[in-house]
Amino acid sequence: MRLSIFLVFVCLAIALCSCQSIKIRTGPPTDDEATVQSADRGSQVRSEWADRLRRATLPQQATLLKGFVDSTCARYIRFGYQIADTWRDESDRRGTEIPVADIRQMIDASTRTDLPLFEAYEDVLEYGIDGIREARFFQPRTEDLLIEYRDHYLEIYSAVFYPNGSQEEFESRLRMLRTRSEDLSLKLEEELQRYR
């Protein structure tokens, strides 16, 4: 009897000690934790895309990269329109346009922890483009179009996350970039059809 009571106490003690190592989170992660999570996701994105590209033929690699740029540019532009809406609404509420410097600070504060993931996206694109260029498989015009689409991606990133000018100019630039994205995507799709 005493032995079984002793064993119960030992089991309870072990359970209590193991529970002390469990951390229960009741709120959002800190900036440092969110940055680490973003870096982990970025590493995973790099690894997954490197594996995908290695297993694909060169025409498939170009199609994968095109799809990657299509979707990422679309997400960035959607985010840009959210910024434009917030900028307009806050300016209307205050009765004067919020300076672009304040908007940049707002963007920086809301995306700072995501920077490792954004860097991973750029690394994926550079890795894919470098592999295609080194292979010398595509005709120069196809390669040039892929590089132009990569440069367009970088232009969208810069325009959205580092805006210039007024809210109206920012929104106008987003419209122009979205139209350009659609045009380039269509041209690249037609170009890549020749390799399928």
KASUL-V732870 format. One record per pair of residues at least 4 apart in sequence whose C-alpha atoms are under 7 Angstrom apart, sorted by sequence separation. I is the first residue (numbers start at 0). GAP is how many residues later the second one is. D is the distance in whole Angstrom. If there is no record, write none. Layout:
# KASUL-V732870
I/GAP/D
I/GAP/D
This chain:
# KASUL-V732870
0/4/6
1/4/6
2/4/6
3/4/6
4/4/6
5/4/6
6/4/6
7/4/6
8/4/6
9/4/6
10/4/6
11/4/6
12/4/6
13/4/6
14/4/6
15/4/6
28/4/6
29/4/6
30/4/6
31/4/6
32/4/6
33/4/6
34/4/6
35/4/6
36/4/6
37/4/6
38/4/6
39/4/6
40/4/6
41/4/6
42/4/6
43/4/6
44/4/6
45/4/6
46/4/6
47/4/6
48/4/6
49/4/6
50/4/6
51/4/6
55/4/5
56/4/6
57/4/6
58/4/6
59/4/6
60/4/6
61/4/6
62/4/6
63/4/6
64/4/6
65/4/6
66/4/6
67/4/6
68/4/6
69/4/6
70/4/6
71/4/6
72/4/6
73/4/6
74/4/6
75/4/6
76/4/6
77/4/6
78/4/6
79/4/6
80/4/6
81/4/6
82/4/6
83/4/6
84/4/6
85/4/6
86/4/6
87/4/6
88/4/6
89/4/6
90/4/6
91/4/7
97/4/7
98/4/7
99/4/6
100/4/6
101/4/6
102/4/6
103/4/6
104/4/6
105/4/6
106/4/6
107/4/5
110/4/7
113/4/6
114/4/6
115/4/6
116/4/6
117/4/7
118/4/6
119/4/6
120/4/6
121/4/6
122/4/6
123/4/6
124/4/6
125/4/6
126/4/6
127/4/6
128/4/6
129/4/6
130/4/6
131/4/7
137/4/6
138/4/6
139/4/6
140/4/6
141/4/6
142/4/6
143/4/6
144/4/6
145/4/6
146/4/6
147/4/6
148/4/6
149/4/7
150/4/6
151/4/6
152/4/6
153/4/6
154/4/6
155/4/6
156/4/6
157/4/5
158/4/5
164/4/6
165/4/6
166/4/6
167/4/6
168/4/6
169/4/6
170/4/6
171/4/6
172/4/6
173/4/6
174/4/6
175/4/6
176/4/6
177/4/6
178/4/6
179/4/6
180/4/6
181/4/6
182/4/6
183/4/6
184/4/6
185/4/6
186/4/6
187/4/6
188/4/6
28/5/6
55/5/6
90/5/5
137/5/6
164/5/7
90/6/4
163/6/7
90/7/5
162/7/7
52/8/6
86/11/7
155/21/7
148/35/7
144/43/7
141/49/6
106/54/7
103/58/6
103/59/7
64/60/7
64/63/7
99/63/7
99/64/6
99/65/7
99/66/7
41/74/6
45/74/6
57/74/7
37/75/7
41/75/4
44/75/7
48/75/7
37/76/6
40/76/6
38/77/5
34/78/4
37/78/6
38/78/6
41/78/5
45/78/6
33/79/6
34/79/6
37/79/5
87/79/7
72/80/6
79/80/5
86/80/7
75/81/7
30/82/6
72/83/7
76/83/7
83/83/6
68/84/7
75/84/7
83/87/6
76/97/7
58/136/6
58/137/7
